[in-house]
Each structure stands twice: as structure tokens, then as C-alpha cells.
Amino acid sequence: MFLLDTPVSLAYDLVTGLADVLRPAAGGLATATAIVVFTAAVRLLMVPLAVSAAKGERTRTRLLPQVQALQKKHANNPQRLQRETAALYDAEGSTPLTGCLPMFVQVPFFMVMYRLFVSASVGGHQNLLLAHTLLGAPLGQNWVGLLGGGLLAGPSLVFLGLFALLALVALWTSRRVTAEGPMGAVARIMPFGTVVFAAFVPLAAGVYLLTSNLWTAVERAMLHRRIVAPAL
């Protein structure tokens, strides 16, 4: 995917540079720690979008009674309902999709991290990051590819620990969902999808997911208390 060649090369230089700086203190965990720092830096840049998403959630909460009234009034006219709902949000300078911006913006960064740890070469040179490990598990390997060595082998146990941490973050996130009905049920289940997804991507991408998901959970809790809750 040539469109990612330049971003992947930049990410390679950044991650290897961070790992070199962190190695005296982090030792063998330097590269994994560099991925965590890289992810945190990405999420820090996205804080304004997260604030905008929280304000969008506050607007949706405030408009919910009006939206429900429109749904009841135009239950047999979906086109009219869509127009009236859009007009309602336009008047508030918001859209129902505002809260999705941070998720959409993250996708390119995750793709770069994924490509960084599946590419044999970067910028025309051998990808030395593929030789780096986290507690003995290759950062460029996925869990499914390691199963041949045994479920309880050292590298597999590293992945199982990652899955457990992802599941804990997903549980925390799921319990904070306030939506009801089918959409609420979906919102409660979706966070656990990252546990399954992490089994098929390189360990480095799993570390990115864990860091990003934990950041999201803490960030949402803080923004909900400061921005969303006052509108409830």
C-alpha cells in the first residue's frame, strides 16, 4: 500500500528513535514502551476531537426528547423523519456522527502501526523492528501464528495477558454505556471485539490497541464528568 510508505517510514524513525532514548531505563521493554509513547502522543493530538465528541454527546442527550417526539410523529414517514432530525441538529450546529470523529481519525494511525510491523523492509532497508520482542514474544507476530508452539508457551502467554488487559478495559467501557435498547446492547458488546481482533494482528498493533483503548476509557470518564454530565 504505497500511500502508507512515507507515514510508515516516519513512524519507523520515530519508534526506533524513541526506543533508543528509552533503552537505558526500559531495557528489553524499550520498543514496546516506545509504541505506548507513540500511541499516547497520537491520542494527545486528538484531544480537541474528543472534546468536540463529548460536546456532541451533550447535545444528543439534550435533544433526545425532541428526537423521540419526531420519531413518534413521523414513524410512518422515514424521509420526513430524517429531514426533521437533520434540521434539529443543524440548528444546534451538530450532527449525530460528531462522537465518531476520534474513532475515524485513529484508523490511519493504526494502519501505519500495523504496516510497520508486517513489512519486511521500510524505506528500502530491512525492518529491524521485526526482531524486537516484548517479554520474549515477537512484536511482529500475531497470536494465531504462535499457536503451533503451544497455548501455554511463553510468547503465547504474553498475548493471553494482552487479551486479559483488553478484556478488562472493554468491561470497564461496556459498564459505562448508558444507552438503552438494541443500540445500547450493541454498544456494550462492541468493546469486546478488540480482544478477538488483537489475536489476528501483530503484537505491536495489540499494544497500540490496549494503550489507545485505555486512553479512551479514561478520557471519556473525565469528559463525561466535566462536559456531558452537566447536561443530564
Buried (B, 14 or more C-beta within 10 A) or exposed (E): EEEBBEBBBBBBEBBBEBBEBBBEEBEEBBBBBBBBBBBBEBBEEBEEBBBBBBBBBBBBBBBEEEBEEBEEEBEEEEEEBEEBBEEBBEEEEBBBEBBEBBEEBBEEBBBBBBBBBBBEEBEEEEBEBBEBBBEEBBBBBBBEBBEEEEEEBEBBBBBBEBBEBBBBBBBBBBEBBEEEEEEEEEBBEEBBEBBEEBBEBBBBBBBBBBBBBBBBBEBBEEBBEEBBEEEE
